[in-house]
Amino acid sequence: MSTQLVVQSDIFSASMNWLESGDVIRSIGEFLAEDIGRGDITTSATVPPDTRGQGRFLAKEYLVLCGLDVAEAVFFHLDPDGSEIESSFVDGDEIEEGTAFGTLKGFADVLLIGERLALNLLQRLSGIATLTRAYVKAVEGTNATIVDTRKTTPGLRQLEKYAVTIGGGKNHRMGLDDGVLIKDNHIALAGGISEAVRAAKNKVGICTRSKLRSQTGRSSVRPSRLRFGTSRRATSSRGRS
């Protein structure tokens, strides 16, 4: 049996002002530096300076749009004044195959240099939002909630968790400091689940919500015994955070 105890505050489900985060903006610069290196030698050799260009974003399959502002931030980082994306769509919109959902204008060298990173991020985030939306629709009419985990791509946690919310899911812990989640190893090292719960309560104090989850759907501990705060609920889950 695999048993987990989750204790978290309601603040963890609050929406993130993700694009204004310094971490996100800094990451875009790092991603560009990784790709550009000492410079795009192909573009500089073949594209005349000051050439203007235009492109469009085309959906090759159905998707839930997520990350258009991130893509724009990539080009803005390269050229704050000369690039812009125009679109009548916003994150969360469902876009059908073959739809052109945005146009990009700017200096051609900027468009070529930023194209790969912008598309990588846009495709990654839209993919997460699309799959999340499918799961959310699958559990409509039930009491189930689609919740994410910490199993994110290093460096992309804020963006990927944002994509989950765009798909209709909920954010769980952003990091290890966000809440108590007692797993098998904690239980074993603490000497038992009661000992682990008691130790966590003494160390962390009162939290607003706790959950007891078991992969088998069973647990030897009664939820009524887990007195962390005002809300106690027993659930079963195959996922881990």
Buried (B, 14 or more C-beta within 10 A) or exposed (E): EBBBBBBBEEEBBEEBEBBEBEEBEEBBEEBBEEEEEEEBEEBEEEBEEEEEBEBEBEBEEEBBBBBBBBBBBBBBBBBEEBBEBEBEBEBBBEBEEEBEBBEBBBBBBBBBBBBEBBBBBBBBBBBBBBBBBEBBEEEEEEEEEBBBBBEBEEEBBBBBBBBBBBBBBBBBBBEEEBBBBBBBEBBEEBEEBBEBBEBBBEEEEEBBBBBBBBBEEEBEBEBEEBEBBEEBEBBEBEEBB
